[in-house]
Amino acid sequence: MKNLFKHILFLSALFVAFSCEELNEGINENPNDILIDDVEERLFLTGGMIANVQVQLGHLNRIGGMYTGQLIGYSSLYSNIYGLSLSTAESNGTWNAVYVGVLTNMRHIIANSNNDLLRGIAMVVEAHAFGTAASLFGDIPYSEAGNPEIQDPAFDPQVQVYSQVIARLDEAISTLNGASSGSIPEDIYFGGDKAKWIAAANTLKARFYLHQKDYANALSAAQNGIASASGDMKFYPGDAAQEDDNLFWMILEGSRGGDIGNDDGVTDSYLLELIDPANASSRNNAKTDETARRGFYYVNPASGSDNDGIIEQLQPQNMVTYFENKLIMAEAAARGGNVAAGLPHLNDVRAWLNGGGNLNDNYIGQPHRYDPYVEADFNAGGMENADNISAVNAFLREVIEERYVSGFGMHMPYNDARRLRKSDNDIAVPYVMYNSDNTRKPERMPYATNELNSNSNAPSEDPGIFQKTAVNQ
């Protein structure tokens, strides 16, 4: 990652040079200077994509993991944050990644490139980052963001941002459909694979509709989404010698060793308890054996090098995936119909898990079993309905729980926990939402200190992490 972040620093320097060139046009011109117009648009892509990796998988992702019982802050900074002491300074990096790393680079490509494949990709990356930002912060600048004529962009309502982001994804899909196929080496997600980008854009649409509880549109979009795990959007760490590492591995190998994990030998996170066959809270049953996934998900807080599973040094990290798309379909279809409508999609995920999906070579040989469910399993008294609730609600509970487990390392569990606290069908979130006094629950990430101090349209102070965002009222 240190090596790849040079892309962002280099491109930021180019934009600074370009601004100075405008202010001093014609003065002491040097024919050897590099101007922004001299740089091919595709070269701006990698920097923006790396910034988006930080938005999706960085510091705020780990905080959301702590606030949903997936991770535990054991010491120092992460212990304080785990105790709900979260300052606005913790959002500075993510905010900068969204508004400088992603927006600046992607908007340059969209405005200047003649390559529709490149432009469409840039639109998807922009929408991905801003949809995530809206989900985390609530109201954010978007409609006026990036406008050189506006120094202090207004904060748009969260629901409006979602609408704009989905419109951007529609524009991206249309642009990509009309683009010529080709290879783009600077595309570190899909290498310029047009079909994969279109599918990912549809899954993102489904995700952002789901955030708003618009289940009908979520299902419609997901039907054109990622159709197999080969189409997953992931961050692939590169050569260990180049320090392009799994982000979680990197912080534990660095200054945060001992600070955050999910098992310190004394206390397990709720996630590990849920998938531990030996735990009373286990979700294992006659059709489900989570032994391998429990081992794969183990995060030893001592150091990065002590981990060989989901945060192993070169382990890919999920961003937009097949299993997410299928679980959106399972939930949305069941909400609009019955168990029979959603069950095939859940069983598709279980078949993928049964084949070792989401495991690496260190754990694929360990016991794992995910037999298909049948409708009777969700009837009163069935395997997945011991408390005799309605069959549809029992099914939804299982789907949401699978999203929680499969979504480890993504923002999915944090978004679900807030969305489902009181859902349309009164399905309480089936897992803990961490809170210190059982009265307040984290609802959002704080605005960045830098934005609060520099934008006259920002709130006079951050609303706080316990303020519900519009879609989760």
Secondary structure as GFF3:
##gff-version 3
##sequence-region A 1 473
A	DSSP	alpha_helix	5	23	.	.	.	ID=ss1
A	DSSP	three_ten_helix	36	38	.	.	.	ID=ss2
A	DSSP	three_ten_helix	41	44	.	.	.	ID=ss3
A	DSSP	alpha_helix	45	57	.	.	.	ID=ss4
A	DSSP	alpha_helix	59	66	.	.	.	ID=ss5
A	DSSP	beta_strand	72	73	.	.	.	ID=ss6
A	DSSP	alpha_helix	76	82	.	.	.	ID=ss7
A	DSSP	three_ten_helix	88	91	.	.	.	ID=ss8
A	DSSP	alpha_helix	92	96	.	.	.	ID=ss9
A	DSSP	pi_helix	97	102	.	.	.	ID=ss10
A	DSSP	alpha_helix	103	112	.	.	.	ID=ss11
A	DSSP	alpha_helix	116	137	.	.	.	ID=ss12
A	DSSP	beta_strand	140	141	.	.	.	ID=ss13
A	DSSP	beta_strand	155	156	.	.	.	ID=ss14
A	DSSP	alpha_helix	158	177	.	.	.	ID=ss15
A	DSSP	alpha_helix	194	211	.	.	.	ID=ss16
A	DSSP	alpha_helix	215	222	.	.	.	ID=ss17
A	DSSP	three_ten_helix	229	231	.	.	.	ID=ss18
A	DSSP	beta_strand	233	235	.	.	.	ID=ss19
A	DSSP	three_ten_helix	240	242	.	.	.	ID=ss20
A	DSSP	alpha_helix	247	253	.	.	.	ID=ss21
A	DSSP	beta_strand	260	261	.	.	.	ID=ss22
A	DSSP	alpha_helix	270	275	.	.	.	ID=ss23
A	DSSP	beta_strand	288	289	.	.	.	ID=ss24
A	DSSP	alpha_helix	291	297	.	.	.	ID=ss25
A	DSSP	three_ten_helix	304	306	.	.	.	ID=ss26
A	DSSP	beta_strand	317	320	.	.	.	ID=ss27
A	DSSP	alpha_helix	322	335	.	.	.	ID=ss28
A	DSSP	alpha_helix	339	354	.	.	.	ID=ss29
A	DSSP	beta_strand	369	370	.	.	.	ID=ss30
A	DSSP	three_ten_helix	375	378	.	.	.	ID=ss31
A	DSSP	alpha_helix	391	406	.	.	.	ID=ss32
A	DSSP	alpha_helix	412	419	.	.	.	ID=ss33
A	DSSP	alpha_helix	449	454	.	.	.	ID=ss34
A	DSSP	three_ten_helix	470	472	.	.	.	ID=ss35
###
